[in-house]
Amino acid sequence: LLLPCLLHARGVNVASPSPDLAVSMLQIVLSGYLLLFLTGTNSERRSQQLLVIIASIAAIGISIKLSFAAFGAISLIVALVIWCSGALGYRPGYAATRHTALLLIMTMGAILIPWSIRGIVTSGYFAYPCSFFPAPVDWLIPREAVINASDFIRDWARQHGRHGHIVERDNEWIYPWVCATLTRKKVWISMLVAIPAFFTALALSVSPTKYSQFRNMWWLFLAPCCGSLLLWFLM
């Protein structure tokens, strides 16, 4: 599972100030806890603990790199919906729901509130380079500069590091991006790991009743990856 991170760590990424390596590892760890939450034979208390862990990792990932927000939010939403729906074999009562909600708010608040304060101190925004929710401070970066910075980051990623502005309504970047991505060796190696893992999960989904819980909900494990990838293309 850590193979993609090891591939990503080659070259300058170990000593680079870029958070990509750390975020990649957090995504793998978060995915593992989500899969355990969905398919494990957990007690109600253990499921509550896993919810708090998932929320903590989601908040930590957001504080490291803002683009982690989609992956972390979808993971937490999936876990919360499954937990509240009673799909794990028990439906939490009012007291358990209130206690869990307080734990999640306190845990995520302890991580995201200092991070938001840091954003205000350094830029005047809660989540720079997101231009929403500016704080009323004298050192607020002009909104146009924040939007330009956000566009530059998006365009840089879509062109694999090559400079040049991409028109927002122009989707011609998709085909060159796909071609450039498929030429990367680490992408193919990661796919060689992911494809057998997918078919293994598919085989377990039709196995006897020993894996009944796995059979019912394992596909939700793919929701954060698919959802965050879709949002990346749309935003």
Salt bridges, closest charged atoms under 4 A:
ASP20 OD1 - LYS65 NZ 2.41
ASP151 OD1 - ARG154 NH1 2.87
ASP155 OD2 - HIS165 ND1 3.02
GLU168 OE2 - ARG154 NH1 3.13
